[in-house]
Amino acid sequence: MSDAAQSVTPRGVVIGHGGFAAGLISAVEQITGRGGLLIGLSNSGMTPQEMQDAVREYVDTGVRVVFTDLPGGSATVCARRVSAACEGVVVVSGVNLPALLDFVFSSDEPDESAKRAAERGRETLTVIGGR
Amino acid sequence: MPVELYRIDDRLIHGQVVVGWGQPLDIGLLVLVDDVVAASEWEQELYRMAVPPEMEIRFESVESAAAKHDDLVRDKRKSIVIVADIGTMQRLVERVPGIRSVNIGGIHHRAGRNQKLRYLFLTPDEENLLRAIAARGIAVTAQDVPSARTVPLDELLSGEAAA
């Protein structure tokens, strides 16, 4: 990561199963050249409380958007607990790469950026080909 | 229909349960047994939103789960009963003689617990609780997802599984 990237303030946390977050963030950085905007967390080996604490740590530094993979996953449950405890924190579940790309380019308020990213993620999920 | 799985998992409702077990077993009903969750509308809503629309989730205390167990077995849908800790499962098996097997799906690290498997850490007291459940003639095994190897309790507690 470059020095410029290290000085960027993170705007979102991505948390999910296995290497989901690291993979997505790597792809975002490769495509956009923008590093440091997203923090990646894995739920591997973590208790629900540890996951919650990890997300809370970044929320306490100003992050207002938490992206998760499965709507029914433990990360989403933990993120929703943090959202309930911290005013202004929003959770976007089922995140994909187009949604994150939209988010990192957005300069809107966090909740607006999150809503638009979710819409973009939904729009881009398509089936191509077949009968 | 008999309950497909009586599971101990400190994450309760999560991907391995809803997708990992839920989809291949065609689970239509989840019964979350936890005295705290059963008494909290907010907690219930949190978990309800984590379950896909084709699955129903019910919330029971240990007492109400035991009282309704016969109805659960008569339900036409396949189901999973899930608890967060070994103590809750022990209280449940004491009240429901029909439980013949218990799955340990995930108990994560905290101070005082020793690692048994990648996804399983136990205190000595928790090991004794599992032995007490097994002493009732119940098959106690560990398995996080359906494709993983089923590890019998003896192997778990002997330390062979972690080696």
Interface residues (C-beta under 8 A of the other chain):
Chain A: H17 G45 M46 T47 P48 E50 D69 L70 P71 G72 G73 S74 T76 V77 R80 R81 A84
Chain B: D10 R11 L12 I13 H14 G15 V18 V19 W42 L46 Y47 M49 A50 V51 P52 H108 H109 R110 R118 Y119
